[in-house]
Amino acid sequence: MSPIQCTARAMRKPSQVRAGRIAGYTTMLGLALAVFAPTVAQAARPDLRRMTCAQAQAMVAQRGAVVMTTGRYTYQRFVAGPRWCDHWEVVRPEVARTRDTQSCVVGYICEVPLFRPFEWD
């Protein structure tokens, strides 16, 4: 380092040093949150495999629309009825595996129909 750089570093105020340390800590905190963010997102989504059929049905009925984890890498949005879908979508009952049964009708899913038989555009 040149003598000018050494003098500038030695002349820093304590508040500037603290601000530099705080900036370093916030950077480290941000990196830690970025690493653990997927874990937090997974914890926020209810796991259908750990719920009973009645619990899953009650959650969908209470909230109207719920995104639930259905497998290790899969999830599904369940709705209580057509009110929770877009106007061009239709509802279809959806069966999923829960803790107590292999096939539980949790609620409905919204899907776009293949054709609209009696509608004119």
N, C-alpha and C positions, 0 to 999 in steps of 0.2 A: 504494500500500500504506500501511497505517497504521503508525505507529511501533512498535506492539506486534508486528506481523507481521515487520517488518524486524529487530527485536531477536531474535525467536524463530528466524529463519533464520540470523542471525549466530551464535547460540549453539549451533548443531548441533555434535555431536561428529564427528570425522573418520570414525568407524566408521559413523555414521548416513548420512553422505554416500556412503561406499563401498557400503553396503547398498542405497541408492537406485539407484546406478549398476548394481549387479549385478542388481537387479530389472528395470531397463530393458533390460539385455543379455539376460536370460532371456526377456523379452517379445519382443524382436526375434528371438531364436533360435527361439522357438515359432512366430512368424509365418513365418519362413523355412522351417521344417519343414512347416508346413501347406501352403505353396505347392508344395513339392517332394515331398510325400507320395505323390501318384499315380505319380510317376516311380519312387519306391522300390518301390511295390507292383507295378508292371509289371516291374521288374527281377527281382523275387523269383519271378515266375511264368515257367516255361520256355516259350519260343516254339517252337511246333511247326513253323512255317515255316522255321526256321533249323536244324532237326535232320534227320538222315537217318531213313529209315523204321526201320532197325535200332536206332538210338539211342532213338527214341521208344518202340518196343516194349520195349526193355530197361528203360527208365525205369519204364514202367507195370508190368512184371513184377516189378521190384525193389521198388518202393514200394507196390504194391497199388492205390493210387488217387492220381491226379495231376490237378490242374487246369492245363490248358495253354492258352496263347493260340493261337487258330486264325485270327485275322484282325486287322485294325486295331482294331476295336471289339468283337470276339467272343472268347469262351473256352468251353471244354468240359471236363467232368470225365470222365476215362477211368479205368476200373477193370480189374483183372486177372481178375475173375470175380464170381459172385453173392455171394460172402462179403462183398464191399465195398458191397453194396446193402442197403436196408431189406428186411425179410422179405416185404413185399407187392409189392416190385418185381421185375421180370424183367430179364435182361441181353439186350442186342442188340449184335452186332458193329458197330463204328463205323469208317467209312472217312474219312480226312482227307488233306489235301494236306501233303506234307513237302517238304524241300529237293530230294530226289532223285526223287520220284515224285508223280504227280497223285493216285493213290488207294492209300493205305496203310492196312491194317487195324491201327490203333494199339492197340486193345483193345476193351473193351465200354463201353456206357453203360447206366445204370440208368434204367428207365422204368416207369411204372405201366401195367399192362395195361388194355386197354379193357374187358374182361370176364373173369370167372373161371368157366370153363365147368362145372366139377364140384365147386364148393365151396358149401356151404350156410352161411349166417350164423346 
